[in-house]
């Protein structure tokens, strides 16, 4: 009886002890939770939370891993975990092994799938798959891990506890950890909100301080900014210089190919003459080769010696008469899709300019306008007398006075402000590589400036382009005894001729005298008569004459603002059906118009053999009709 009574008393005492322990645990959770909620510093909160929970659960060591959220707008895969608090162990005990990996043992915790409580982690098959405890790892047998969830159910962290002895974590420890983890999540949310608010307040204070400092140092910062802009401008100028040098290398390659053609061709002809026993007049080939080699030695100096200046032959000119003489050529060059309108000013003053250069400048502007109107449009050429006072002259960078204006206006694609600002720069072009050299407008600008005038551009994207050439008035009548070269029927200056026996006449255009000589000699040997011209202007004078021509052979890269492709177009406008053979040291695409050669046109790249030249000429003339007048 007494024994039964004693057992009941013992059972009752055990039950009371369990109730007291449970009550104490709840009180501990409540008190500890109140402390956590009151703490607003996140780092202190996490450390105090972990140390208290490690002590309450009887763990030897604990760790809290905080979830690092992905930046706003980034993918969830950029989220991660970092060790935020440790208890019972130095940081090296964890960091030396890196963060826990997403294995079968750790994944449930980091994926917020529930609590893991193991009496002996070494006996658990999930841990066995890791290959055992690594050397130097903390001794862990008892293991408990649980996620920390926010009020919205999202994972904000993970708790890991360990003990070197097995069986140390039971249901009581799990309930304590789970209850405190829930309260800790609330405290963590509060601390984060507080930190964010404090950061926002600090940021606002910083912005206000920065604004005050900005007002205090505004003048100094403006000066500093001005200096920075000047330095940036200088760097931009240097960059543009380097860009121009880079573009110039294409021209240098062209010139080197010209020189190589002159040297190799002279030596080839020399070899042929010696083999044939024709030893007379060999010095001319030696002199040509020597002259070309001397020019090659000095070619590198062109990078430093580049200049737009040229020798001009100005005379009193009536621009209305000059434009009228070129009108038919311009209309043919523009083609049927472009309407050409010429508006001459009555009583136009004379101006002192080089007629040939002005013709080249006008034709260059018209061809550029045509290229800006691929679908067709309207080209207007207008002249006017203008009187500029000091204000108007200053705006146009000219001295006050009287000027004659030549205006070329198109309805094409126009230019952006950035392109218009560089349109007159040497070597600047918006055309595809090989199609434009970037020298046409630059030479127009240089010619007008050298003539005492100014060139101006007014343009907007999709609104067309207007270019003014303002030239000083010449106080005197225009010359009338010699009509401008553009006039139909004007007699060209005598050109070098070589006569053959077959009757065909070929015009050879190249700025390299040795190449003209070699080509003419080959053609003479084939029985053809040759005419020579060193640039587009000289060639146009011959093309406008009554001399019959069967073939035009022209270099693509010609001086004077008109390249070989433009010369060929002008030649075809004056003499429809004229056959054209391009010889070029540039890439083959340079001679192409809109991506292909026209009918009756061929291309021969420098350096070429004289046999190749002869073969092209024979093939082109074999199907030729009568000379094109």
PyMOL commands that set and color helices and strands:
alter all, ss='L'
color gray80, all
select helices_A, chain A and resi 2-38+42-57+76-78+92-95+107-110+121-123+125-128+171-216+218-275+283-305+319-334+355-371+390-395+417-422+440-450+513-525+536-544+564-574+588-591+610-622
alter helices_A, ss='H'
color red, helices_A
select strands_A, chain A and resi 61-68+80-87+116-118+142-149+155-163+315-317+338-343+350-353+377-388+401-410+454-459+465-474+497-498+505-509+529-533+551-555+579-584+601-605
alter strands_A, ss='S'
color yellow, strands_A
deselect
rebuild
show_as cartoon
